[in-house]
């Protein structure tokens, strides 16, 4: 949870500059608003008026994770979310079984991050601004079983964003799959992969904030004949780093790891024991039919 110190803008700027210049090189920065992380999960294998399911929201000041699995007969719902140095991760999966016709299974997962950083000039740098570059990588997939065309009441959604306060260059993505979006090219079923570099001038010796968010949500309701399932698998997910071509150093609240290339959607490992368990259960159900 962030802690806020109230002071006038001029005093705040003086405090930040003094803290940076007086700190020994390599020492951890003392941020006015420290690292803030958040995850939320929602898993319900049936309508919540029948069985409430799991609904949790957790705040932290470092790497954080949560996950849940729910059952109702042969219906399943799984949600998992985490934030770490590799980025934001969120996956949701549901199975609506024909033995529970008319009942809805739903899952949702969210991961959020506010990562403070300061750009510290090296010896000889006299500018008041530096060029900041934020490479990012985003990927995963939405899958609907047995198919999008054959599942009239299945729905999957993913929403992602990353940006730095004060920089106009930002990344955002919204995608969904359902019967109602089959003819709309803005939406998709299957895999998605995006990468790029955000770029802009930002002030040095000033506390800045990178903000990122990732949400997945799925829903499925079977009929008396056909079971169905929906997955939004973004367990490898929204990653970023930061650097500048100028003679400056970036000091982070949570130092990001290098951004890896986005794998093909079929190679993603499912994130969370619950989702892995769902796949095993699905195989058992198919063999039993």
C-alpha positions in Angstrom: 0.0 0.0 0.0 1.4 3.4 -0.9 2.2 5.9 1.8 1.8 9.6 1.0 3.8 12.5 2.4 2.1 15.9 2.2 4.3 18.8 1.2 4.3 21.8 -1.2 5.5 21.1 -4.8 8.7 23.1 -4.4 9.5 21.4 -1.1 8.8 18.0 -2.7 11.1 18.7 -5.6 13.9 19.8 -3.2 13.5 16.6 -1.1 13.7 14.3 -4.2 16.7 16.0 -5.6 18.5 16.1 -2.3 17.8 12.4 -1.6 19.1 11.4 -5.0 22.3 13.5 -4.9 23.1 12.5 -1.3 22.5 8.8 -1.6 25.7 6.7 -2.2 25.9 5.3 -5.7 24.2 2.0 -5.9 22.2 2.6 -2.7 18.5 1.9 -2.8 16.4 5.0 -3.5 14.0 6.2 -0.9 10.8 6.9 -2.8 8.1 9.2 -1.6 5.5 6.9 -2.9 6.9 3.3 -2.8 6.1 0.4 -5.1 2.5 -0.6 -5.1 1.2 -3.9 -6.4 -2.3 -5.4 -6.6 -4.0 -8.7 -7.6 -7.6 -9.7 -7.7 -9.3 -13.0 -8.5 -12.9 -14.0 -8.9 -13.9 -17.7 -9.5 -17.4 -19.0 -9.5 -18.3 -22.5 -11.0 -22.0 -21.7 -10.9 -24.2 -18.6 -10.6 -23.3 -16.8 -7.4 -26.8 -16.9 -6.0 -26.4 -20.7 -5.8 -22.8 -20.9 -4.6 -20.9 -17.7 -3.8 -17.5 -18.7 -5.2 -14.2 -16.9 -4.4 -13.7 -13.2 -4.6 -10.4 -11.6 -3.3 -8.4 -8.5 -3.8 -4.9 -8.2 -2.3 -2.6 -5.1 -2.1 1.2 -5.3 -1.7 4.5 -3.4 -1.9 6.4 -6.1 -3.8 5.9 -9.3 -5.8 2.5 -10.7 -5.1 0.3 -13.6 -6.3 -3.0 -15.3 -5.7 -5.2 -18.0 -7.3 -8.4 -20.0 -6.7 -10.3 -23.0 -8.2 -14.0 -23.7 -7.7 -16.2 -26.7 -8.5 -19.9 -27.2 -8.9 -20.6 -30.8 -10.1 -18.6 -31.0 -13.3 -18.4 -27.2 -13.7 -15.1 -25.6 -13.0 -13.7 -22.1 -12.6 -10.0 -21.1 -12.2 -8.4 -17.7 -11.8 -4.8 -16.7 -11.0 -2.9 -13.4 -11.0 0.6 -12.3 -10.1 3.0 -9.4 -10.3 6.8 -9.9 -10.2 10.0 -8.6 -11.8 9.1 -10.3 -15.1 5.8 -8.3 -15.3 2.1 -8.9 -14.9 0.4 -12.3 -15.3 -3.3 -13.2 -15.3 -5.2 -16.3 -16.5 -8.8 -17.3 -16.2 -10.5 -20.6 -17.3 -14.0 -22.1 -17.0 -15.8 -25.3 -18.0 -19.6 -25.4 -18.3 -20.7 -29.0 -18.3 -23.8 -30.3 -20.1 -24.8 -32.0 -16.8 -25.4 -28.5 -15.4 -27.4 -26.9 -18.3 -28.4 -23.3 -17.8 -25.8 -22.6 -15.1 -23.0 -20.1 -15.7 -19.4 -20.6 -14.8 -17.3 -17.4 -14.6 -13.7 -16.4 -13.7 -11.8 -13.1 -13.6 -8.2 -12.1 -12.7 -6.5 -8.8 -12.4 -2.9 -7.7 -11.8 -1.8 -4.0 -11.3 1.5 -2.2 -10.7 2.6 1.3 -9.9 6.5 1.2 -10.1 8.3 4.3 -9.0 11.6 5.2 -10.6 14.1 8.1 -10.7 16.4 9.0 -13.6 19.8 9.9 -12.0 22.3 11.8 -14.2 25.9 10.5 -14.5 28.9 12.8 -14.2 29.0 15.3 -17.0 25.2 15.2 -17.8 23.9 18.7 -17.5 20.4 18.4 -19.0 17.1 18.6 -17.1 15.4 15.9 -19.2 16.4 12.5 -20.6 15.0 10.3 -23.3 13.3 7.4 -21.7 12.5 4.2 -23.6 10.2 1.4 -22.3 10.3 -1.8 -24.3 7.3 -3.9 -23.7 6.0 -7.4 -24.6 2.5 -8.7 -24.4 1.0 -12.0 -25.4 -1.4 -14.9 -24.7 -4.6 -16.4 -26.1 -8.3 -16.7 -25.7 -9.6 -20.2 -26.5 -13.2 -21.3 -26.7 -14.2 -25.0 -26.7 -15.4 -26.8 -28.7 -15.3 -23.7 -30.9 -16.4 -20.1 -31.0 -19.1 -20.9 -33.6 -20.4 -23.8 -31.5 -20.5 -22.1 -28.1 -23.4 -19.6 -28.1 -23.0 -18.4 -24.5 -19.2 -18.4 -24.1 -17.2 -15.1 -23.7 -13.6 -14.3 -23.1 -11.9 -10.9 -22.6 -8.4 -9.4 -22.1 -7.4 -5.8 -21.4 -3.8 -4.6 -20.9 -2.1 -1.2 -20.5 1.3 0.2 -19.6 2.6 3.8 -19.5 4.6 6.4 -17.6 3.0 9.4 -16.0 3.7 12.5 -18.2 4.6 10.5 -21.4 2.0 10.6 -24.2 3.3 7.4 -25.7 1.3 4.6 -24.0 0.3 1.0 -24.8 -3.3 -0.3 -24.4 -5.1 -3.4 -25.7 -8.6 -4.7 -25.5 -9.7 -7.9 -27.1 -12.7 -10.3 -26.7 -14.2 -13.4 -28.2 -17.9 -14.3 -28.3 -20.7 -15.2 -30.7 -21.5 -11.5 -30.9 -18.0 -10.4 -32.0 -17.3 -13.0 -34.6 -17.7 -10.5 -37.5 -15.8 -7.7 -35.8 -12.0 -7.6 -36.7 -11.3 -5.6 -33.6 -11.9 -8.7 -31.5 -10.4 -12.1 -31.8 -10.3 -15.7 -30.9 -6.9 -17.4 -30.5 -3.6 -15.9 -29.9 -2.4 -12.3 -29.6 1.2 -11.0 -29.6 2.2 -7.3 -29.3 5.5 -5.6 -28.6 7.1 -2.2 -29.0 8.9 0.6 -27.4 7.3 3.6 -25.6 9.5 6.7 -25.9 9.5 10.2 -24.5 11.4 13.0 -22.7 11.1 12.9 -18.9 12.7 15.0 -16.1 15.8 13.8 -14.3 16.1 13.7 -10.5 12.3 13.4 -10.2 10.2 10.6 -8.9 8.2 9.1 -11.8 5.8 6.3 -12.0 5.2 3.4 -14.5 1.7 2.1 -14.3 0.6 -1.2 -15.8 -2.6 -3.3 -15.6 -3.8 -6.6 -16.9 -7.4 -8.1 -16.7 -8.8 -11.4 -18.0 -12.4 -12.4 -17.8 -14.3 -15.5 -19.0 -17.8 -16.9 -18.9 -19.5 -20.0 -20.2 -22.9 -21.6 -20.0 -23.7 -25.0 -21.5 -26.9 -26.6 -22.8 -28.2 -30.1 -22.3 -26.2 -31.6 -25.2 -22.9 -29.8 -25.5 -20.4 -28.9 -22.8 -18.3 -25.8 -23.3 -15.2 -24.0 -22.0 -13.4 -20.7 -22.2 -9.8 -19.8 -21.4 -8.0 -16.4 -21.3 -4.4 -17.5 -20.8 -2.0 -14.6 -20.3 0.3 -16.2 -17.8 3.5 -15.1 -19.5 2.1 -11.8 -20.3 2.8 -8.1 -19.9 6.5 -7.5 -19.5 8.6 -4.3 -19.7 12.1 -2.8 -19.1 13.4 0.7 -19.2 16.6 2.4 -20.4 17.9 5.7 -21.8 20.5 6.4 -24.5 21.6 9.5 -22.4 24.2 9.4 -19.7 21.8 8.6 -16.9 20.9 5.6 -14.7 17.4 4.4 -13.8 16.7 3.5 -10.2 13.5 1.4 -9.8 11.3 0.5 -7.0 11.1 -3.0 -8.5 13.8 -3.5 -11.1 12.2 -5.1 -14.2 13.8 -8.2 -15.8 14.7 -8.2 -19.5 11.7 -8.5 -21.9 11.6 -11.9 -23.6 10.2 -12.5 -27.0 6.5 -13.4 -26.9 6.2 -17.1 -27.6 3.6 -18.5 -30.0 0.3 -18.8 -28.2 0.3 -22.6 -28.4 3.6 -22.7 -26.3 2.3 -20.8 -23.3 2.4 -22.6 -20.0 -0.7 -22.2 -18.0 -0.2 -20.2 -14.9 -1.5 -21.6 -11.7 -2.3 -25.1 -10.3 -6.0 -24.5 -10.8 -5.8 -24.1 -14.5 -3.5 -27.1 -14.8 -6.0 -29.1 -12.9 -8.8 -28.0 -15.2 -6.9 -29.4 -18.2 -6.4 -32.7 -16.5 -10.1 -32.8 -15.6 -11.1 -31.9 -19.1 -9.1 -34.9 -20.5 -10.8 -37.2 -18.0 -14.2 -35.9 -19.0 -13.5 -36.4 -22.7 -12.4 -39.9 -22.2 -15.5 -40.7 -20.1 -17.9 -39.5 -22.8 
